Amino acid sequence: MKIRTAPKESFLYPTPCILATCGIEKPNIITIAWCGVACSDPPLLYISVRPRRHSYKLIMEDKVFGINIPKADQVKKVDMCGIISGKNQDKFKMCNFEMFRGEITGVPLIKDCPVNIELKLFENLDLGVHTMFIGEVVAVYIDEDAKRLDVEKLAPICYIPFSGEYYSLGKRIGKYGFSR
Protein backbone atom coordinates (compact mmCIF):
# COMPACT_ATOMS: atom_id res chain seq x y z
CA MET A 1 0.00 0.00 0.00
CA LYS A 2 1.27 3.46 -0.89
CA ILE A 3 0.98 6.44 1.41
CA ARG A 4 0.77 10.05 0.31
CA THR A 5 3.27 12.49 1.80
CA ALA A 6 3.46 16.26 1.83
CA PRO A 7 5.65 17.59 -1.00
CA LYS A 8 8.10 19.39 1.31
CA GLU A 9 11.10 17.77 -0.38
CA SER A 10 11.88 16.55 -3.83
CA PHE A 11 11.59 12.77 -3.88
CA LEU A 12 13.33 12.58 -7.23
CA TYR A 13 16.37 10.46 -6.52
CA PRO A 14 19.23 9.96 -6.84
CA THR A 15 20.59 13.33 -7.86
CA PRO A 16 24.11 13.85 -9.24
CA CYS A 17 26.53 15.22 -6.68
CA ILE A 18 28.97 17.68 -8.21
CA LEU A 19 31.44 20.32 -7.11
CA ALA A 20 30.57 23.68 -8.62
CA THR A 21 33.40 26.19 -8.87
CA CYS A 22 33.17 29.94 -9.21
CA GLY A 23 34.95 33.15 -8.30
CA ILE A 24 37.46 34.53 -10.75
CA GLU A 25 39.22 36.69 -8.12
CA LYS A 26 38.68 34.46 -5.07
CA PRO A 27 38.03 30.86 -6.22
CA ASN A 28 35.40 28.88 -4.35
CA ILE A 29 33.89 25.40 -4.39
CA ILE A 30 30.33 24.45 -3.42
CA THR A 31 28.81 20.98 -3.30
CA ILE A 32 25.63 20.83 -5.37
CA ALA A 33 23.07 18.07 -5.73
CA TRP A 34 20.45 20.18 -7.50
CA CYS A 35 21.87 20.07 -11.03
CA GLY A 36 21.23 18.55 -14.40
CA VAL A 37 20.77 18.97 -18.15
CA ALA A 38 18.50 21.84 -19.20
CA CYS A 39 18.92 21.55 -23.00
CA SER A 40 21.00 19.65 -25.53
CA ASP A 41 21.16 22.28 -28.30
CA PRO A 42 22.55 24.65 -27.20
CA PRO A 43 24.20 22.54 -24.51
CA LEU A 44 22.86 23.94 -21.23
CA LEU A 45 23.36 22.61 -17.71
CA TYR A 46 21.96 24.01 -14.50
CA ILE A 47 22.79 24.22 -10.83
CA SER A 48 20.48 25.56 -8.13
CA VAL A 49 21.98 27.65 -5.33
CA ARG A 50 20.41 29.39 -2.35
CA PRO A 51 20.87 33.18 -2.54
CA ARG A 52 22.43 33.32 0.93
CA ARG A 53 25.35 31.13 -0.18
CA HIS A 54 28.71 32.76 -0.88
CA SER A 55 28.87 31.10 -4.32
CA TYR A 56 25.60 32.75 -5.36
CA LYS A 57 27.22 36.20 -5.16
CA LEU A 58 30.31 35.03 -7.06
CA ILE A 59 28.29 33.54 -9.93
CA MET A 60 26.11 36.65 -10.16
CA GLU A 61 29.23 38.87 -10.33
CA ASP A 62 31.34 36.87 -12.81
CA LYS A 63 28.58 35.26 -14.90
CA VAL A 64 30.57 32.00 -15.13
CA PHE A 65 30.79 28.75 -13.17
CA GLY A 66 32.28 25.29 -13.45
CA ILE A 67 30.85 21.84 -12.89
CA ASN A 68 33.38 19.28 -11.69
CA ILE A 69 32.37 15.63 -11.41
CA PRO A 70 34.13 14.02 -8.43
CA LYS A 71 34.92 10.35 -7.89
CA ALA A 72 33.57 8.19 -5.08
CA ASP A 73 36.93 8.21 -3.26
CA GLN A 74 36.59 12.00 -2.93
CA VAL A 75 33.27 11.87 -1.06
CA LYS A 76 34.72 13.18 2.22
CA LYS A 77 36.07 16.28 0.44
CA VAL A 78 32.75 16.65 -1.42
CA ASP A 79 30.90 16.63 1.89
CA MET A 80 33.35 19.11 3.41
CA CYS A 81 32.83 21.55 0.52
CA GLY A 82 29.11 21.42 1.24
CA ILE A 83 29.22 22.10 4.97
CA ILE A 84 31.94 24.78 5.22
CA SER A 85 31.48 28.26 3.76
CA GLY A 86 34.07 29.52 1.31
CA LYS A 87 33.56 33.09 2.46
CA ASN A 88 36.47 32.82 4.90
CA GLN A 89 37.99 29.46 3.88
CA ASP A 90 40.02 28.50 0.82
CA LYS A 91 38.40 25.17 -0.02
CA PHE A 92 41.02 24.40 -2.69
CA LYS A 93 43.72 24.46 0.00
CA MET A 94 41.50 22.87 2.65
CA CYS A 95 40.81 19.86 0.39
CA ASN A 96 44.24 19.84 -1.26
CA PHE A 97 42.61 20.23 -4.68
CA GLU A 98 44.72 21.41 -7.59
CA MET A 99 43.07 24.25 -9.48
CA PHE A 100 43.32 25.08 -13.17
CA ARG A 101 41.54 27.79 -15.13
CA GLY A 102 39.04 27.26 -17.91
CA GLU A 103 40.62 28.30 -21.21
CA ILE A 104 37.62 30.35 -22.35
CA THR A 105 36.23 32.07 -19.22
CA GLY A 106 39.05 31.71 -16.69
CA VAL A 107 36.68 30.04 -14.22
CA PRO A 108 38.49 27.92 -11.61
CA LEU A 109 38.16 24.15 -12.14
CA ILE A 110 39.32 21.16 -10.07
CA LYS A 111 42.09 19.18 -11.77
CA ASP A 112 41.57 16.28 -9.32
CA CYS A 113 38.08 15.60 -10.75
CA PRO A 114 38.02 13.44 -13.92
CA VAL A 115 35.48 15.67 -15.72
CA ASN A 116 35.31 19.47 -15.67
CA ILE A 117 32.75 21.58 -17.51
CA GLU A 118 33.25 25.29 -18.13
CA LEU A 119 30.04 27.33 -18.38
CA LYS A 120 28.96 30.89 -19.15
CA LEU A 121 25.80 32.03 -17.38
CA PHE A 122 22.92 31.81 -19.86
CA GLU A 123 20.06 32.70 -17.50
CA ASN A 124 19.18 32.70 -13.84
CA LEU A 125 15.73 31.99 -12.49
CA ASP A 126 14.57 32.75 -8.95
CA LEU A 127 12.47 29.74 -8.01
CA GLY A 128 11.83 30.11 -4.28
CA VAL A 129 14.58 29.16 -1.84
CA HIS A 130 16.93 28.41 -4.77
CA THR A 131 18.03 30.30 -7.84
CA MET A 132 18.60 28.14 -10.89
CA PHE A 133 21.74 29.14 -12.78
CA ILE A 134 21.53 27.86 -16.34
CA GLY A 135 24.94 27.79 -17.97
CA GLU A 136 25.97 27.28 -21.57
CA VAL A 137 28.72 24.69 -21.90
CA VAL A 138 31.72 26.35 -23.55
CA ALA A 139 34.33 23.65 -22.88
CA VAL A 140 34.65 20.17 -21.38
CA TYR A 141 37.89 18.77 -19.96
CA ILE A 142 38.28 15.01 -19.45
CA ASP A 143 41.20 13.11 -17.92
CA GLU A 144 43.27 11.38 -20.62
CA ASP A 145 42.81 7.97 -19.00
CA ALA A 146 39.02 8.41 -19.23
CA LYS A 147 38.97 8.62 -23.04
CA ARG A 148 35.35 7.62 -23.03
CA LEU A 149 33.10 8.35 -20.09
CA ASP A 150 33.43 4.96 -18.42
CA VAL A 151 31.15 5.27 -15.39
CA GLU A 152 32.76 2.30 -13.65
CA LYS A 153 36.18 4.00 -13.79
CA LEU A 154 34.89 7.49 -13.07
CA ALA A 155 32.75 6.30 -10.12
CA PRO A 156 30.52 9.38 -9.86
CA ILE A 157 28.72 10.23 -6.63
CA CYS A 158 24.98 10.63 -6.25
CA TYR A 159 22.97 12.01 -3.35
CA ILE A 160 19.66 10.92 -1.86
CA PRO A 161 18.00 14.18 -0.76
CA PHE A 162 15.47 12.84 1.72
CA SER A 163 17.99 10.68 3.59
CA GLY A 164 21.09 12.85 3.21
CA GLU A 165 23.21 9.90 2.02
CA TYR A 166 25.87 9.64 -0.69
CA TYR A 167 26.14 6.66 -3.05
CA SER A 168 28.50 5.68 -5.82
CA LEU A 169 27.31 4.66 -9.26
CA GLY A 170 29.09 2.22 -11.46
CA LYS A 171 27.22 -0.93 -12.44
CA ARG A 172 25.72 -0.86 -15.93
CA ILE A 173 22.31 -2.55 -16.08
CA GLY A 174 21.28 -1.76 -19.66
CA LYS A 175 21.90 0.42 -22.70
CA TYR A 176 19.63 2.78 -24.61
CA GLY A 177 17.47 0.75 -27.01
CA PHE A 178 18.25 -2.65 -25.43
CA SER A 179 14.54 -3.26 -24.75
CA ARG A 180 13.73 -3.72 -28.43
Wavefront OBJ file of the C-alpha trace (Angstrom):
o trace
v 0.000 0.000 0.000
v 1.271 3.461 -0.895
v 0.980 6.437 1.411
v 0.772 10.048 0.309
v 3.274 12.492 1.797
v 3.463 16.263 1.834
v 5.652 17.594 -0.999
v 8.099 19.387 1.309
v 11.097 17.775 -0.383
v 11.877 16.548 -3.831
v 11.586 12.772 -3.884
v 13.333 12.576 -7.233
v 16.373 10.460 -6.521
v 19.229 9.964 -6.841
v 20.595 13.332 -7.863
v 24.110 13.853 -9.240
v 26.533 15.216 -6.684
v 28.975 17.682 -8.208
v 31.436 20.316 -7.111
v 30.575 23.684 -8.620
v 33.400 26.189 -8.868
v 33.167 29.936 -9.208
v 34.948 33.147 -8.298
v 37.464 34.525 -10.754
v 39.219 36.686 -8.117
v 38.684 34.463 -5.071
v 38.025 30.864 -6.218
v 35.403 28.876 -4.350
v 33.888 25.395 -4.388
v 30.330 24.453 -3.416
v 28.812 20.977 -3.296
v 25.626 20.833 -5.366
v 23.073 18.068 -5.730
v 20.454 20.178 -7.498
v 21.873 20.068 -11.029
v 21.235 18.548 -14.403
v 20.775 18.968 -18.147
v 18.505 21.837 -19.202
v 18.918 21.549 -23.000
v 20.998 19.645 -25.535
v 21.158 22.280 -28.298
v 22.550 24.648 -27.204
v 24.204 22.537 -24.514
v 22.860 23.941 -21.233
v 23.365 22.613 -17.711
v 21.965 24.014 -14.499
v 22.787 24.220 -10.831
v 20.476 25.557 -8.130
v 21.982 27.646 -5.333
v 20.412 29.391 -2.345
v 20.875 33.182 -2.541
v 22.435 33.323 0.935
v 25.355 31.131 -0.183
v 28.714 32.758 -0.877
v 28.866 31.096 -4.323
v 25.599 32.750 -5.358
v 27.216 36.204 -5.163
v 30.313 35.027 -7.062
v 28.288 33.541 -9.933
v 26.110 36.655 -10.157
v 29.229 38.871 -10.330
v 31.342 36.870 -12.808
v 28.576 35.255 -14.896
v 30.565 32.000 -15.132
v 30.795 28.754 -13.167
v 32.284 25.291 -13.449
v 30.851 21.843 -12.887
v 33.378 19.276 -11.687
v 32.369 15.627 -11.408
v 34.128 14.024 -8.435
v 34.925 10.346 -7.886
v 33.570 8.192 -5.077
v 36.926 8.208 -3.257
v 36.585 12.004 -2.935
v 33.269 11.871 -1.059
v 34.722 13.184 2.223
v 36.070 16.283 0.435
v 32.751 16.652 -1.415
v 30.898 16.628 1.889
v 33.349 19.109 3.415
v 32.833 21.554 0.523
v 29.105 21.416 1.244
v 29.221 22.104 4.974
v 31.939 24.780 5.217
v 31.482 28.265 3.765
v 34.067 29.518 1.310
v 33.563 33.091 2.458
v 36.475 32.818 4.902
v 37.993 29.460 3.876
v 40.024 28.498 0.821
v 38.401 25.168 -0.024
v 41.016 24.396 -2.695
v 43.721 24.463 0.002
v 41.502 22.866 2.649
v 40.807 19.863 0.387
v 44.236 19.842 -1.255
v 42.605 20.226 -4.684
v 44.716 21.410 -7.588
v 43.067 24.254 -9.483
v 43.315 25.079 -13.171
v 41.537 27.790 -15.130
v 39.044 27.257 -17.914
v 40.619 28.296 -21.205
v 37.621 30.353 -22.351
v 36.235 32.069 -19.223
v 39.049 31.709 -16.689
v 36.676 30.043 -14.217
v 38.491 27.918 -11.611
v 38.164 24.152 -12.142
v 39.320 21.165 -10.072
v 42.092 19.183 -11.768
v 41.573 16.275 -9.317
v 38.081 15.602 -10.753
v 38.024 13.445 -13.917
v 35.482 15.666 -15.720
v 35.314 19.468 -15.674
v 32.751 21.581 -17.509
v 33.250 25.295 -18.128
v 30.041 27.333 -18.382
v 28.961 30.894 -19.147
v 25.804 32.029 -17.375
v 22.923 31.814 -19.862
v 20.062 32.699 -17.504
v 19.183 32.697 -13.841
v 15.727 31.987 -12.486
v 14.565 32.754 -8.949
v 12.467 29.740 -8.007
v 11.833 30.110 -4.276
v 14.581 29.161 -1.839
v 16.928 28.407 -4.765
v 18.028 30.304 -7.845
v 18.605 28.145 -10.890
v 21.741 29.137 -12.779
v 21.534 27.855 -16.335
v 24.944 27.791 -17.966
v 25.969 27.279 -21.573
v 28.716 24.695 -21.899
v 31.715 26.350 -23.548
v 34.330 23.645 -22.883
v 34.650 20.173 -21.380
v 37.890 18.773 -19.959
v 38.280 15.010 -19.448
v 41.204 13.109 -17.924
v 43.269 11.377 -20.619
v 42.808 7.970 -18.996
v 39.017 8.409 -19.233
v 38.973 8.618 -23.040
v 35.353 7.623 -23.029
v 33.099 8.345 -20.095
v 33.431 4.955 -18.419
v 31.150 5.275 -15.392
v 32.764 2.305 -13.652
v 36.180 3.996 -13.795
v 34.891 7.495 -13.074
v 32.755 6.298 -10.118
v 30.515 9.384 -9.857
v 28.720 10.229 -6.631
v 24.979 10.625 -6.253
v 22.965 12.007 -3.354
v 19.658 10.915 -1.860
v 18.000 14.183 -0.756
v 15.466 12.838 1.721
v 17.986 10.677 3.590
v 21.086 12.851 3.212
v 23.209 9.903 2.016
v 25.875 9.635 -0.690
v 26.142 6.657 -3.048
v 28.496 5.676 -5.820
v 27.314 4.659 -9.263
v 29.094 2.224 -11.461
v 27.224 -0.932 -12.442
v 25.720 -0.859 -15.934
v 22.312 -2.546 -16.084
v 21.281 -1.761 -19.661
v 21.897 0.418 -22.697
v 19.630 2.777 -24.613
v 17.474 0.750 -27.008
v 18.252 -2.650 -25.426
v 14.540 -3.258 -24.750
v 13.733 -3.724 -28.433
l 1 2 3 4 5 6 7 8 9 10 11 12 13 14 15 16 17 18 19 20 21 22 23 24 25 26 27 28 29 30 31 32 33 34 35 36 37 38 39 40 41 42 43 44 45 46 47 48 49 50 51 52 53 54 55 56 57 58 59 60 61 62 63 64 65 66 67 68 69 70 71 72 73 74 75 76 77 78 79 80 81 82 83 84 85 86 87 88 89 90 91 92 93 94 95 96 97 98 99 100 101 102 103 104 105 106 107 108 109 110 111 112 113 114 115 116 117 118 119 120 121 122 123 124 125 126 127 128 129 130 131 132 133 134 135 136 137 138 139 140 141 142 143 144 145 146 147 148 149 150 151 152 153 154 155 156 157 158 159 160 161 162 163 164 165 166 167 168 169 170 171 172 173 174 175 176 177 178 179 180
